Amino acid sequence: MHLVFLGPPACGKGTQSEILVKKYGYHHLSTGDILRKESASGSELGNLLKLTLANGALAPTDLVNKAIKKDIEKYSKNSILFDGYPRKIDQAHFLDDIIAETNGEIRRVFYFDIDVNDLLQRILNRVTCKDCGAVYNLQTNPPKKEGVCDNCASTNFVKRGDDNEAILENRFKYFLEETAPLKEFYQKRGILTVIDASAPLKNVTEQIVNAL
Ligand code: AMP
């Protein structure tokens, strides 16, 4: 029984994923993380991806589909939390096919609803632990001890290269054109829950847990 998180960049999908993974043991499948890892690997493909990620465009669907197929087949016995996939209608169809092949089911799709001005604030305040990947927002969800990761005690924090005002505009454009139509796609199926993602972090978790 799998879950899907849909929403614009920096809406809090990654943070809520981390919480649900800890609470219920989902396998976290973040296509953004997979693509960033590939891009940092120095491979030929990684170098091509670097450009895509840097300007906020969507990566080629064939490539993303191949990566998630491998992961779904590996973890098909677990419940998977899809974070950032699908991002387009054709990806949603592909996901249906693989889930059917692996006898799984999408239990619920959560649409993170948030105002674009809130997104900009979040993006500007978002930092990631370089060592374990934990994500913080310096305003709304800072580490308990300033400058020290709650998860692994590292003091190395980095900002994502695509977290800036200029690139947000592009990422948001792709979201509106390609990803937002998935809301209706899953609504028609009766498995969509819209959550208020501008609420405080704990409240967002409550909204998700209550709809599970
Ligand atoms: P995210 O970490 O989910 O914000 O994703 C970061 C970037 O990875 C996006 O801006 C896209 O360039 C790329 N990306 C992530 N997921 C997908 C996907 N399902 N399809 C295409 N590109 C993706």
Residues whose N, C-alpha, C, O or C-beta is under 5 A from the ligand:
A	BS01	AMP	P9 T31 G32 D33 L35 T52 L53 G56 A57 L58 A59 V64 D83 G84 Y85 P86 R87
